[in-house]
Amino acid sequence: MEDAASTSTSALNGPGGLSEVGARKAKPGLKKIPPYWYPYTTMAKGRWLGREILEVVSTEFRDRSMEFYRYALESGVTTINGKVAKPDTIIRNGDRIENISHRHEPPVTSTPVRIVHHDREREFIVIDKPGSIPVHATGRYFRNSLVEILKNDFGFEKVYTVNRLDRLTSGLMILPLNAALANTLTQEFVGGRVRKEYIARCKGEFPEEEVVCEEPLLTVDRQMGLNIVHPEGKHAKTIFKRIRYDANTDTSVLHCRPMTGRSHQIRVHLQYLGHPIANDPIYSDPRIWGEKLGKGGIDITPSEERSAPQAPEHLQFDPSSNPEALHKLTTAGAAPAESGAGEGDAEASQPKPKLLPRETGHDIGMGSPVPLSAEAVGIITRLRNMKDEAEDWGRWRDVVFRAKGRLTPHGYSIPLPPQNRRKRGGPAVGAVPVPTQGEQPTSTASAGPEGSSGDATLAGEGQPDEEPPRTNQLTLEDVAKFADTTPPVSEVPTPSTAELPSPSSAPTSSSAPDFAVSEPVITDAAPADASEGMQYCPECFVPLHPDPKPESLYIFLHALRYTTSLGCFETEMPEWAAEGWEWER
């Protein structure tokens, strides 16, 4: 074996032999990726089939307002099989959906990924992943994902993620560099032949004796990543042993051995035992779970009770301006009552508004394999509200649809990513030539379902000198000025299907750069009062979220050591596992 970077020495000889010498020091700060245009293609997923695309987009993603998603689709910016899609377009099996999004990746920790071991002969690496970095591109994350970091920063073009860690979890991962070894190691993980050992810091004084939890786990909300103990869930088993109890913080440091590999397994089992991870934003907040914090599980009696999402008290809307309600648009086109008809008859003749699941709250539970209880619905609702609050209620303050301005990637060709090049579903939007100065763009796609997480863009219209200035950010007043000088969307023609070029007519090369992305920026955390009022992106007008605190980007859960047929590998102990360690709460 050959080490490519620092290799930690073994410090674990059982749960009682944990050494804190050389505990890794987390570096405060944030790593940011400047926003960039990104083309994305996806094939229709099974849960989307037979549903209108507006319903799919608005239930799968919540980063933008309901009214924005409708406005974007009505602008003709999303294509299905190369044809412009409308809000009521039905998604069919085999459909190819394309979009170009202006991607705003959330910041991650500035603590770098560390190569613990590199075996060039057997072709695998062992890495230490910081908390806050997802393993794969997901939602708004792409370049800040582990796979892309290993490719761009370390030169590993292809790694096989046979085991994964949650975004908020730090620690060890073993990554084969060839398919044959990946298959072998996958069979070891699936067959339970890998010994996995984690370190956690939980709330309260955990029992001194070994504790075994074997409660089945079920994912009930995909958006929030919520898992609960449920009899219909998958078998899961975790063994816990207390290392120490710190009275100064009323927390315990634990050695954890998951015998299975379920999503959020350690986190949910600790919550069920009444000792959730001390800084877990999902499973340890009494504002979400109540005083019991989910101890012993929650009620699972099915309930159909739902309620429409409510704006925060400081952002109340009248019915005509609520960005999260579409029914006002549906009823606007109703035919007037005939002369002489009574008021009651006129009201009866009005078509009832078509409310989408997100407007009524019935999007909660749509992805659950079992009916949800009223308690589960309340938990998901509170989780969503807390996410909105952490993002300064940007979804409720979304104003781009009122600007009526169409945006486009500036000076970029639109190639499809290699993994998304498909022959099915007609011509690709990626074949659209880049308009030169003075030309109207033919078509772009955005607000699409997968990968954009709502960072949608609008098809471009107008001359370059008519666009708003490209500054670092816009204020609400800037957006209002833009709205006053931009024609409404109804005055801008939507490209027809006939205008879309065929693949044979697509240019084979372009002098324009291909969606270049600026280098990451490392910064300190912004002070709490660093910004005044909501700011907006000058490219796509998405409300810009405030920077998170670096200490909020990870949880006290760390994959410390794996023992496999390749050998035994481990990282240093995390900083927060030190005796008497304290943190800002």
C-alpha positions, 0 to 999 in steps of 0.5 A: 500500500502507498500513502498519498497524504497523511495517514492517521495512526490507529487509536481505537482498541475498542470502545474504551480505548479511544484516544483524543490525541491528534483530534482533527481541528475543524477550520471555520469558514465557508467555501462558496461557488459563484453562481453559474449556468448549468444544462440538465437533462433527465428522463421522466421518473415513475412517480411523475408519470400521468401528472401535469409538469407544474404539479410535479415541479411545484411538489418536488421542489420548494425553493421558488414560489408557486407563481414563479414555477407557473410563470416560468413554464408559461414563458416556454422555457421547459422542453419535453422531448424537444417541444416547449412544455406548458404548465398542463403538459402531462408527463409520459413514460420515456419523456426527456425533460430538459432545462438550463438553470442558473445554479446557486450552490449553497456554501459548504465548510472550508475544511478540505476533503482529506485523502487518508490512504491511496492504494495505487496497486489495488486502485482505491482511495480512503478519504475523510469527508467533512460534514456539509458536503453531499456525496453526489450532486443533489438538489442545488449541490453539484460542484460542492459534491464529493464526487466533483471535488475529487475530480476537480481538486484531486484528479480522480475522474471516476470514483465508485461510491459503494458506501455513502455518508449523509451530507451533514455527517463527516468521516471515512469513506472507501472509494474503489477506482475500478468497477470490479473492486467496486462490485466486490466491496459492494457485496461486502457492505450488502452482506454485512461483512464490513465492520463500521464504527462511528462516533456521536455526541448525543443529548443527555446522560446515555446509559453506561451499559451497551444498548442495542436498538433494532427498530425498523426505519421508513423514509416518509418525506423525500424533500426534508429527508425525514425518517421515522421508526415504523413497523412497515420500515426496513429492519435496522440494528445499531449497537451503542456504547457510552465513552463518557458523559460531559456534565458541563453540556449534559451530553454523552460521547458514544461509540456506535456500530450500525449493523445495517445501513439504513438512511439516518439509522444512527440519528433516528435510533438515538432519537428513539432512545431519547438521546438524539444527536446534540446538534441534529437540525432534524431530529433534536429540535423541540420546536419540531418534535415537542418536549419528548423529542420523538422518544419512543417514536411518534403516532402512526395512525393515518390521517387525511388532515392537511392545511394550506401553507401559511406565510410568516406573520411579517409577510402576510399577503392579500389573495391577489399577491400571495406568491404561493397561491395560483387559484387567483390566476385560474378564476381570472379567465372565467366567463362572465355571467349572462345578463339577468342571471342572479348573483348566486347563479353567476357564482355557480357558473364560475369554475372552481379553481384547480388547486395543486397539492402544494396549495392545499398542503396535500403535497405532504405525504405524496412520496410516503409509502404509507399514509401519514399520521397527523403528528407526522404531518405536523412535524414535516410542516414545522421542518419546512417552516424552519427551512424557510426561516433559515433562508430568510423566507426567500420562497415567500419573497420571490418577486421575479415573476413580477419583473416579467423579464426573460433571462438567458445564459450569456455567451454560452453554447449549450452542450448536454452533460455526457452522462445525460446524452440521450437518443430518445425523446426527440431533438435536444435543447442542447442543440440550440445555437448560441444567438449572436448580438442582435438575434433572438434566442431560439429556446432555452429550458429551465425550471426543470424538475431534477437538479435545479432545486428551483434555481430556474432561468427564463428564456432570453429576450431583447438586446444585450444593452437592454438587460439590467447591469450585471452586478453582484446582487440586486435589491428589491428596488432594483427589481422594481425598476427592471419590472417598469422597463421590461415588457410583460411576458404576454408581449413576448412571443413564445418559441413554437415547436417548429422553431426548434432546430433538428439535431442535424442542423445543430452547430458542431462547434462554437467559440463561446465557452461551455458554461464556465464556472468561476473558482471556489471562494473561501470566506469567513462567516458573514456577520449576522447583520451583514446584509440589510433586506432581501437581495436578488441575483442579477441573472435570474432574480432568485432571492439570495439566502443569507450565509449559514454559520459554519458550525451549523453545517455539520452534526456530531456524527463521524464515521471513524473506522471501517474494517473490510477485506482491503484492510482496516482504515480510520480517521482521527477523532473529530474535534467535538469528541474531546472531553468537556468540549463546548459549542455555540448553541 
